[in-house]
């Protein structure tokens, strides 16, 4: 219960937790991000942050002298790895020694008006930078505090204006599940691979009508649950189908294409509630029993999002769904409707209806099931998602094979090769090339 309402947030700007870092403690607000794995804080003054962690003032800080760079779908930072002690005023009791990156340079990472000063990556060590050998924040907490390997997240920004005011509440429960934060049953879907929280989506419905796409389209090239992504992001083909279905089933005859792409707002008189004009959106997830599924549904109050008023008599709204080139991302647009359980111990993600997901006293999210999966493929994840360790192994295996073939040719021909290929940086799969599409959210 001490962790209930330990988050503050700005709808559209993320949810953050107060943390005390170093000795004597320095108080910083840390963004909660289930789509990355590094714990990092501003380490030098920045025009867009109000506070930063001054390592010189902490007697317990130890630099590891290792440079680290992390890229996101928007923004990046570079810093230095070190360790220090942290405490969480509204969290697990006690102080713990944690790997921490101090951000020395950043680009489009800290944004004007944000209330947070760092990021708490809660995904798996496979995504940790510069390598998976860097123990993640939550792994350190599980080991040192001896808490269960599970955390849960509630974000209470449903229907509230996207303002950046930091007044929305939320809860990050470390080590368990809090019964007061959900209603009804928890439905679990398996984690397909432990890097992001990758899940398997079977189908989408708009206004109760199936999009009828191949289920592999929904998982191209991964489907993840990511609190650090603001919107519901859909692969391009899925996004186009959803937009067409919403436009077809809404009560609005014509809509500017700029609204769907996020470049324009739609405005109504302040006395109107446009949500009745739009359909419900449902996402089907595979149940732990693979022959069953369940669906999580969001009403338009979650994906038609109010922006602070423009003019005296107008209320404007943005479309809370966008297209993606590399993933389907269940971001805050959907997560704000649910209490989400990241059960790492049993390799599953749970969803339950959140009591704070109400607008004007009415729920704006639903969970229903079970449903049969007889109408979908037995596996909707088209291929294994390759990330850093696998790519390095594959690279070395291919290089070894080429070397063996070359050696055999030399022996057979008994002549030296006429030319030799020198491997350059471009021959090695690295974070600046093909891996970026898996690192970026």
C-alpha positions as CSV (number, residue, x, y, z in Angstrom):
1,X,0.0,0.0,0.0
2,X,2.9,2.4,0.5
3,X,3.5,2.2,-3.3
4,X,-0.1,3.1,-4.2
5,X,-0.1,6.5,-6.0
6,X,3.7,6.8,-5.9
7,X,3.8,8.0,-9.5
8,X,3.0,11.4,-11.0
9,X,2.5,11.8,-14.7
10,X,1.6,14.0,-17.5
11,X,-0.7,12.4,-20.0
12,X,1.4,12.2,-23.2
13,X,4.6,12.9,-21.3
14,X,5.1,9.7,-19.3
15,X,4.8,8.7,-15.6
16,X,7.6,9.2,-13.1
17,X,8.7,8.1,-9.7
18,X,10.6,10.1,-7.0
19,X,14.0,8.5,-6.2
20,X,16.8,9.5,-3.8
21,X,20.2,8.9,-5.2
22,X,23.7,9.1,-3.6
23,X,25.0,10.1,-0.2
24,X,23.7,12.5,1.0
25,X,20.6,11.8,-1.1
26,X,19.6,13.9,-4.1
27,X,15.9,13.8,-5.1
28,X,15.1,13.2,-8.8
29,X,12.0,12.3,-10.7
30,X,12.6,9.1,-12.9
31,X,10.5,8.2,-15.9
32,X,9.1,4.6,-15.7
33,X,9.9,2.8,-19.0
34,X,9.1,-0.9,-19.7
35,X,10.6,-0.6,-23.2
36,X,14.3,-0.1,-22.3
37,X,16.7,-1.5,-19.7
38,X,19.1,1.2,-18.6
39,X,18.7,3.3,-15.4
40,X,20.0,6.7,-16.4
41,X,19.8,10.3,-14.9
42,X,20.9,13.7,-16.0
43,X,24.5,14.1,-14.9
44,X,25.1,17.7,-15.9
45,X,22.9,20.8,-16.2
46,X,20.5,20.8,-19.1
47,X,18.2,23.6,-20.3
48,X,15.2,21.2,-20.2
49,X,15.7,19.6,-16.8
50,X,15.2,21.3,-13.4
51,X,17.6,19.0,-11.5
52,X,20.5,16.7,-12.2
53,X,22.6,14.1,-10.3
54,X,25.9,15.7,-9.2
55,X,28.2,12.7,-8.7
56,X,30.8,14.9,-7.0
57,X,28.5,15.6,-4.1
58,X,27.9,11.8,-3.5
59,X,30.4,10.0,-1.3
60,X,29.1,6.6,-2.4
61,X,29.3,7.2,-6.2
62,X,31.8,5.0,-8.0
63,X,32.5,5.5,-11.7
64,X,33.1,2.4,-13.8
65,X,34.6,4.5,-16.6
66,X,32.5,2.9,-19.3
67,X,30.8,5.0,-21.9
68,X,27.3,4.1,-22.9
69,X,24.9,5.4,-25.6
70,X,21.2,4.5,-25.8
71,X,18.9,5.4,-28.7
72,X,15.2,5.6,-28.6
73,X,12.6,6.1,-31.4
74,X,12.8,9.8,-30.4
75,X,16.0,11.0,-28.9
76,X,19.3,9.6,-27.6
77,X,21.8,10.1,-24.8
78,X,25.4,9.4,-24.1
79,X,26.8,9.0,-20.6
80,X,29.1,7.1,-18.2
81,X,28.3,4.0,-16.2
82,X,28.8,4.0,-12.4
83,X,27.2,2.7,-9.2
84,X,25.5,4.4,-6.3
85,X,23.0,3.8,-3.6
86,X,19.3,4.6,-4.1
87,X,16.2,4.7,-2.0
88,X,12.6,5.0,-3.1
89,X,10.5,7.0,-0.6
90,X,7.3,5.3,-1.8
91,X,8.8,2.0,-2.7
92,X,10.7,-1.0,-1.3
93,X,12.1,-0.1,2.1
94,X,15.9,0.2,2.3
95,X,18.9,1.4,0.3
96,X,20.3,-0.6,-2.6
97,X,23.4,-0.3,-4.8
98,X,22.4,0.1,-8.5
99,X,24.1,0.5,-11.8
100,X,23.4,4.1,-12.9
101,X,24.4,5.9,-16.1
102,X,25.0,9.7,-15.8
103,X,23.8,11.4,-18.9
104,X,26.5,13.9,-20.2
105,X,25.1,14.6,-23.6
106,X,21.6,14.1,-25.1
107,X,19.6,14.9,-28.2
108,X,15.8,15.3,-28.2
109,X,15.7,13.2,-25.0
110,X,14.9,15.8,-22.3
111,X,12.0,17.8,-23.7
112,X,10.9,21.4,-22.7
113,X,8.6,21.3,-19.8
114,X,9.1,17.7,-18.7
115,X,9.0,17.1,-15.0
116,X,11.4,14.1,-14.9
117,X,15.2,14.0,-14.8
118,X,16.1,10.4,-15.8
119,X,14.7,7.1,-17.0
120,X,14.1,3.8,-15.3
121,X,14.4,1.0,-17.8
122,X,12.4,-2.0,-16.6
123,X,12.8,-4.4,-19.5
124,X,15.2,-7.4,-19.6
125,X,19.0,-7.3,-19.5
126,X,19.2,-8.3,-23.2
127,X,18.5,-4.7,-24.0
128,X,20.9,-3.2,-21.5
129,X,23.7,-1.1,-22.8
130,X,26.6,-1.4,-23.6
131,X,25.9,-5.1,-23.1
132,X,23.6,-7.5,-21.3
133,X,26.3,-8.0,-18.6
134,X,25.1,-4.7,-17.0
135,X,22.7,-5.8,-14.3
136,X,19.4,-3.9,-14.6
137,X,17.8,-1.9,-11.9
138,X,15.0,-4.3,-11.2
139,X,17.3,-7.4,-11.3
140,X,19.4,-5.6,-8.7
141,X,16.4,-4.9,-6.6
142,X,15.1,-8.5,-6.8
143,X,18.6,-9.8,-5.7
144,X,19.3,-7.4,-2.9
145,X,15.8,-6.8,-1.5
146,X,14.8,-10.5,-2.0
147,X,11.4,-9.5,-3.5
148,X,9.4,-11.6,-6.0
149,X,10.4,-11.1,-9.6
150,X,7.3,-9.2,-10.5
151,X,6.1,-5.6,-10.7
152,X,2.9,-4.0,-11.7
153,X,1.9,-0.6,-13.2
154,X,-1.2,1.6,-13.1
155,X,-1.3,4.9,-15.0
156,X,-4.2,7.2,-14.3
157,X,-4.4,9.6,-17.2
158,X,-7.5,8.4,-18.9
159,X,-9.5,11.2,-20.5
160,X,-7.3,13.9,-19.0
161,X,-5.9,16.7,-21.2
162,X,-2.4,16.2,-22.6
163,X,-0.9,19.0,-20.7
164,X,2.6,18.3,-19.3
165,X,1.4,19.5,-15.9
166,X,2.5,16.3,-14.1
167,X,-0.7,16.1,-12.0
168,X,-2.0,12.7,-13.1
169,X,-1.4,9.9,-10.6
170,X,-0.3,6.3,-10.9
171,X,1.3,3.4,-9.1
172,X,4.4,1.3,-9.6
173,X,4.2,-1.7,-7.3
174,X,7.6,-3.4,-7.0
175,X,7.6,-7.0,-6.1
176,X,3.9,-7.8,-6.3
177,X,0.3,-7.0,-7.1
178,X,-2.0,-4.6,-5.2
179,X,-5.7,-5.8,-5.2
180,X,-7.1,-2.3,-4.8
181,X,-5.6,-1.2,-8.1
182,X,-7.8,-3.5,-10.3
183,X,-11.4,-4.8,-10.8
184,X,-12.4,-8.2,-11.9
185,X,-10.0,-10.9,-13.1
186,X,-6.4,-10.6,-14.3
187,X,-5.9,-12.1,-17.7
188,X,-2.4,-13.3,-18.6
189,X,-0.6,-13.6,-21.9
190,X,2.8,-15.3,-22.3
191,X,6.0,-13.3,-22.9
192,X,7.2,-14.6,-26.2
193,X,10.8,-13.5,-25.7
194,X,12.6,-11.9,-22.8
195,X,14.1,-8.7,-24.1
196,X,11.2,-6.2,-24.5
197,X,8.0,-7.5,-23.0
198,X,7.1,-9.2,-26.3
199,X,3.6,-10.6,-26.5
200,X,1.5,-12.3,-29.3
201,X,-1.5,-10.4,-30.8
202,X,-4.0,-12.5,-32.6
203,X,-6.4,-10.0,-34.1
204,X,-7.8,-6.5,-33.9
205,X,-11.4,-5.4,-34.1
206,X,-12.8,-1.9,-34.7
207,X,-16.4,-1.4,-33.6
208,X,-16.7,-5.2,-33.2
209,X,-15.6,-5.9,-36.7
210,X,-12.5,-8.0,-37.3
211,X,-9.9,-6.3,-39.5
212,X,-9.3,-9.8,-41.2
213,X,-5.5,-9.3,-41.6
214,X,-3.1,-12.2,-41.4
215,X,-2.2,-12.3,-37.6
216,X,1.5,-12.1,-38.4
217,X,0.9,-8.5,-39.6
218,X,0.0,-7.6,-36.0
219,X,3.4,-8.9,-34.8
220,X,5.6,-7.5,-37.5
221,X,8.3,-7.6,-36.4
222,X,7.4,-7.7,-32.7
223,X,4.5,-6.7,-30.5
224,X,5.5,-5.2,-27.1
225,X,4.1,-3.6,-24.0
226,X,5.9,-0.3,-23.4
227,X,5.0,2.4,-20.8
228,X,7.7,4.7,-22.3
229,X,5.8,5.0,-25.6
230,X,2.9,7.5,-25.5
231,X,0.7,6.2,-28.2
232,X,-0.7,2.9,-29.5
233,X,1.7,2.3,-32.4
234,X,0.7,0.0,-35.2
235,X,2.6,-1.5,-38.2
236,X,1.9,0.5,-41.3
237,X,-0.5,-2.0,-42.9
238,X,-2.4,-2.5,-39.6
239,X,-2.5,1.3,-39.0
240,X,-4.0,1.9,-42.5
241,X,-6.6,-0.7,-41.9
242,X,-7.5,0.7,-38.5
243,X,-7.8,4.2,-39.8
244,X,-10.1,3.1,-42.7
245,X,-12.2,1.1,-40.3
246,X,-12.6,4.0,-37.8
247,X,-13.4,6.4,-40.6
248,X,-15.9,3.9,-42.0
249,X,-17.7,3.2,-38.7
250,X,-17.5,6.7,-37.1
251,X,-20.4,9.1,-37.4
252,X,-18.2,11.7,-39.1
253,X,-18.5,11.9,-42.8
254,X,-15.2,13.6,-43.7
255,X,-12.0,13.8,-41.7
256,X,-8.7,15.6,-42.6
257,X,-5.9,13.1,-43.2
258,X,-3.8,15.3,-41.0
259,X,-5.8,14.2,-38.0
260,X,-4.9,10.5,-38.6
261,X,-1.2,11.3,-39.1
262,X,-0.9,13.4,-36.0
263,X,-0.2,16.7,-37.8
264,X,-3.6,18.3,-37.1
265,X,-6.1,18.4,-34.2
266,X,-9.8,18.1,-34.4
267,X,-11.8,20.6,-32.4
268,X,-15.4,20.7,-31.1
269,X,-17.4,23.2,-29.0
270,X,-16.5,22.7,-25.3
271,X,-20.1,21.6,-24.6
272,X,-19.8,18.6,-27.0
273,X,-18.3,15.2,-26.3
274,X,-17.0,13.8,-29.6
275,X,-16.3,10.3,-28.2
276,X,-19.8,9.0,-29.0
277,X,-18.9,9.5,-32.7
278,X,-16.1,6.9,-32.6
279,X,-16.0,3.1,-32.3
280,X,-14.4,0.8,-29.7
281,X,-11.0,-0.7,-30.4
282,X,-10.2,-4.3,-29.3
283,X,-6.9,-6.2,-29.2
284,X,-7.0,-10.0,-28.9
285,X,-4.0,-11.6,-27.0
286,X,-3.2,-15.2,-26.7
287,X,-4.1,-16.7,-23.3
288,X,-1.7,-18.9,-21.3
289,X,-3.8,-21.7,-22.6
290,X,-2.8,-21.4,-26.2
291,X,-6.2,-22.6,-27.5
292,X,-7.8,-19.6,-25.9
293,X,-7.6,-15.8,-26.2
294,X,-8.9,-12.7,-24.4
295,X,-9.5,-9.2,-25.6
296,X,-8.6,-5.9,-24.1
297,X,-10.8,-3.0,-25.4
298,X,-10.3,0.7,-25.2
299,X,-13.2,3.2,-25.8
300,X,-12.6,6.4,-27.8
301,X,-12.0,8.3,-24.6
302,X,-8.6,6.7,-24.5
303,X,-7.5,7.1,-28.2
304,X,-9.3,10.4,-28.9
305,X,-7.2,12.5,-26.5
306,X,-8.0,16.0,-25.4
307,X,-5.4,18.7,-25.7
308,X,-5.5,21.9,-23.6
309,X,-8.1,24.3,-25.1
310,X,-7.3,26.4,-28.1
311,X,-9.5,29.5,-27.8
312,X,-12.3,30.1,-25.3
313,X,-15.0,27.9,-26.7
314,X,-13.2,25.0,-28.3
315,X,-11.8,21.7,-27.0
316,X,-9.3,20.1,-29.4
317,X,-8.3,16.4,-29.6
318,X,-5.5,14.4,-31.1
319,X,-5.5,10.9,-32.5
320,X,-3.8,8.6,-29.9
321,X,-2.7,6.0,-32.5
322,X,0.3,6.2,-34.9
323,X,2.1,4.1,-37.5
324,X,5.3,2.3,-36.8
325,X,8.0,0.8,-39.1
326,X,9.2,-1.9,-36.7
327,X,6.6,-2.9,-34.1
328,X,3.2,-2.9,-32.6
329,X,3.6,-1.0,-29.4
330,X,0.9,-1.1,-26.6
331,X,1.8,2.2,-25.2
332,X,0.2,4.6,-22.7
333,X,-2.9,5.1,-24.9
334,X,-3.9,1.5,-24.1
335,X,-2.1,1.0,-20.8
336,X,-4.0,3.9,-19.1
337,X,-7.1,1.7,-19.3
338,X,-5.5,-1.2,-17.3
339,X,-3.6,-2.4,-14.4
340,X,-0.7,-4.2,-16.1
341,X,1.3,-6.9,-14.3
342,X,4.8,-7.8,-15.5
343,X,5.2,-11.3,-14.0
344,X,8.8,-12.0,-14.9
345,X,8.9,-15.1,-12.6
346,X,6.2,-16.8,-14.7
347,X,7.1,-15.2,-18.0
348,X,3.8,-13.5,-18.6
349,X,2.1,-10.1,-18.8
350,X,-1.3,-9.6,-17.1
351,X,-4.1,-7.2,-17.7
352,X,-7.0,-6.2,-15.5
353,X,-9.4,-3.3,-15.7
354,X,-8.2,-0.2,-13.8
355,X,-10.6,1.6,-11.5
356,X,-9.0,4.9,-12.5
357,X,-9.8,4.3,-16.2
358,X,-13.1,6.2,-16.0
359,X,-14.3,9.4,-17.7
360,X,-17.4,11.2,-16.4
361,X,-17.9,8.2,-14.1
362,X,-18.1,5.6,-16.8
363,X,-15.4,2.9,-17.5
364,X,-13.4,3.4,-20.7
365,X,-11.7,0.0,-20.8
366,X,-12.9,-3.6,-20.9
367,X,-11.5,-7.1,-20.7
368,X,-13.5,-10.1,-22.0
369,X,-12.8,-13.8,-22.6
370,X,-12.1,-16.5,-23.1
371,X,-12.4,-16.9,-26.9
372,X,-11.3,-19.8,-29.1
373,X,-8.2,-19.4,-31.2
374,X,-9.4,-21.9,-33.8
375,X,-9.8,-19.1,-36.4
376,X,-6.1,-17.9,-36.1
377,X,-2.7,-19.5,-36.8
378,X,-1.1,-21.6,-34.1
379,X,1.8,-19.1,-34.1
380,X,1.4,-15.5,-35.1
381,X,5.0,-14.5,-34.5
382,X,6.5,-14.9,-37.9
383,X,10.1,-15.4,-36.8
384,X,12.5,-15.1,-33.8
385,X,13.5,-11.5,-33.2
386,X,17.2,-11.4,-33.4
387,X,19.1,-9.1,-31.1
388,X,22.6,-8.5,-30.0
389,X,24.0,-11.8,-28.6
390,X,22.4,-13.8,-31.5
391,X,23.7,-11.4,-34.1
392,X,27.2,-11.6,-32.8
393,X,27.1,-15.4,-32.8
394,X,25.7,-15.5,-36.3
395,X,28.4,-13.0,-37.5
396,X,31.2,-15.0,-36.1
397,X,29.8,-18.2,-37.4
398,X,29.5,-16.8,-40.9
399,X,33.0,-15.4,-40.8
400,X,34.4,-18.7,-39.6
401,X,32.6,-20.5,-42.4
402,X,34.0,-18.1,-45.0
403,X,37.5,-18.6,-43.5
404,X,37.2,-22.4,-43.8
405,X,36.0,-22.2,-47.4
406,X,38.8,-19.8,-48.3
407,X,41.4,-22.1,-46.7
408,X,40.1,-25.1,-48.6
409,X,40.3,-23.2,-51.9
410,X,43.9,-22.1,-51.1
411,X,44.9,-25.7,-50.4
412,X,43.2,-27.0,-53.5
413,X,44.6,-24.4,-55.9
414,X,48.0,-24.1,-54.2
415,X,48.2,-20.5,-55.1
416,X,47.8,-17.4,-52.9
417,X,44.6,-15.5,-53.2
418,X,44.7,-12.6,-55.7
419,X,42.9,-10.4,-53.3
420,X,42.1,-10.3,-49.7
421,X,39.0,-8.8,-48.1
422,X,39.6,-6.7,-45.1
423,X,36.7,-6.6,-42.8
424,X,35.6,-3.0,-42.0
425,X,33.2,-1.7,-39.5
426,X,30.4,-2.1,-42.0
427,X,30.8,-5.9,-42.0
428,X,30.1,-6.1,-38.3
429,X,26.5,-5.9,-37.2
430,X,26.5,-3.1,-34.7
431,X,24.2,-0.8,-32.9
432,X,24.4,2.0,-35.5
433,X,23.2,-0.3,-38.3
434,X,20.6,-3.1,-38.3
435,X,20.3,-3.4,-34.6
436,X,18.9,0.1,-34.3
437,X,15.5,-1.0,-35.5
438,X,15.3,-3.4,-32.6
439,X,16.7,-0.9,-30.1
440,X,14.5,2.0,-31.0
441,X,11.0,2.0,-29.6
